[in-house]
């Protein structure tokens, strides 16, 4: 293990891999399980080297059965383990929703708080990589809407490592969605050794005074590009939610009070997306601070399209900049 305090330059995928190595070394009750996570090291190589280092009993190749993976994790938790389940792609997780909703999210409540349920569910999410159908969804709202389940979505390599570590150590089930677009297109400084980013704390990615762009995951770098594009017109703040549940309402409300204008960006479909929840909170608690309506830039209410139409579906730099300009002129 590396010493704490030193920094390494890592891709997002490498940072996640580092987190798994550190956490499996730290706690012998932690194991990784999923399709192709062992011998193949994961389809995105996030679990590379774990089987060689910790053995096949702590890096377990499973059958192609997501409901079985989640159900097995339930039993492992009851036996004292801390399973980290990989869903190979975002939409592949849907067969496991039954286990997650009816069991994983309810066991602490069902046992009156006597039983912890430290399951971590990892999955790549989102578009931008021209993948086939069922490989580019943004399913975060399903999990945020499930009582008893926490949800985190990193946007930087450092947060990828820190949020995954926090999820693994948490006594409750946590879903970590990883922006697949940035697995290897993003590099950043990452603390070596143990590194934990607490759940429930947002991050101000860019300071500004005139308008706030609120985002998470792969939309944060897009919002930073929009802030650069608007630099000559307005001072733009970018707020990275990073933990959807628990949510840092204080940071959201503070930024809204500071700028008076908020644009929320998500790549998931518009209706009942997480942006709608954030907008509702602002309407309830920040209405007197706002100088205009809360605007949303989102995906559309259609299945994620085939790759030829992908760029039309995803929020673009132009759409985000246009929304900010409309709000500034309101």
Helices and strands as residue ranges (DSSP letters): E 7-11, H 12-26, E 30-34, H 50-54, E 59-61, H 66-78, E 82-87, G 90-96, H 97-99, I 100-104, H 107-110, E 120-125, H 140-144, E 150-154, H 157-169, E 174-179, G 180-182, E 187-191, E 203-206, E 211-215, H 218-229, E 236-240, E 243-245, H 249-259, E 262-265, H 274-285, E 295-297, G 307-309, H 310-313, H 317-328
